[in-house]
Amino acid sequence: MINDKKQTILIVEDELPLLKVYADRFSEEGFLVLKASNGQEGLDLAIKEKPDLILLDILMPVMDGLTMMQKLRENNTWGSSVPIMLLTNLSADEKRIKKIVDENQPAYYLVKLDWSLSAIIEKAKMAVLPH
């Protein structure tokens, strides 16, 4: 990673086996990993810890990922600019999701079935590199 400082990623995913797989792999890649299993828990943790990147599922209990992202973007300067990778099984053809992603940059929309875990990690590394 850059400057020997570990990049912090917050993974918000309600499917616990998937959350564990993501957390283990990102940890192996040198990320400091924070985990949450619903949008409200993710929002609270994000505001408290200010990770460098958020990997966010859309369909979750308590608060969905799109609502979490919008609340985070309203929160403060950090929340309005932290990169967010939405990772979901929903198709990007859904106009509402595309519109929300476009309005909440930097945000990336990845359909789980279209991306391998290695490709997701590479995309995450690119998202946290200084521009």
N, C-alpha and C positions, 0 to 999 in steps of 0.2 A: 504494500500500500504506500501511500505518499508520505514522505517525511517521517517514517517510522511511527506516525500517529495512527492508531487504529481508527478506521471509520466506523461509526456506529450506525447500525440499521435496526429499525423497529419493524418487526414482522407482525402484522395483525391478520390472523387467520383462525376461523372457528373450527376447522377440521384439525383436531389435535395431532393425529399421525402426520399430516402434511406440515403442520407448524414445526414439529420436531425435525422432520427431514430438512426443511428450509433452514432452520436454526443451526442444525449440525453442519450443513454444507457451508453456510455463510461463515460460521465460526472457523471451519477448516481453511477457508479462504482469507482469514485474517481480520474479519469484521468482529467488532464487539456487538453482540446480539441482544436486543431487548424483545420480549414477546408479550403479546396480548391476544385474547381469544374472542373479543368483540369490539365494536367500534367505540363504545364509551370508555372501556378500559384502555384502548389504544389512544384515544384523544387525551385522556388524563396523563398517560405515560409520556406521550409525545410532548405535551406542554411542559411537563416537569423535566424531562431529560434532554429535549432538543436534539434528536438524532440527526445524522447527516443525510439520511435517506429513510423513506418509509415504503415498505412493501405491504400493500393493502388489498385484502379481499373485498369484494363488493357485497355479496349476500352473506350477512351475518346477523346474529340475534342482538338485541338491545339497541344497537345503532348500526345501520348499514355503512359500508365504506364510503359511498358518495356523500352521505351526510357528514361523516367524520371529516372527510377532506374539505368540504365547504366550511365547516366550523373552524377547522385549523387555519384555513386561508383567511378567515375573518379575525383570527386571534391577535396577531401582532406581526412585526416585521419578519421575524424568523418563520413563523407559520405561513406567511404569504409566499415564502420563497423556497422552502425545503422541497427537494425533489420527491415526488410520490409516484411509485409504480403500482398501478392498479392491476391486479392479477385475478382473473375471474374465469368462470366457464361461460359467461354471457358473451354473445357475439357483439362485436363492435358495430354491427349494422344498426343497433338500436340508437336512434337519433338523440334521445335524451342523454345517453351516456357520452356520446361523442361531444355534444354541446358542453356538458359539464367538464369533461376533460379539457376541451379547448379553452374554457373560461378559467381554468385552475392551473395554468402552467407555472413551473415546470411539472408536467404530469405525463406519464407514459401509460398506455393501455395495452396489456398483454393478455391474450386468451390462453389459459393454462395448457390446453391441448396442442396449441401451436408452438409452444416454447419448451425446450428441454431445460432442466435445472441448470446445466452448465451455461446455456445461452442467457438465462435470466441473471445469473451471477455476472457474466460479462457485461450485460446491459447495466446492471447495478454499479459495477466498477466505473463504467463510462459516465454514469449519472453523477458520481461524486467527485470526479476529477475536476480540478479547477479549470475554468474556461478562459 
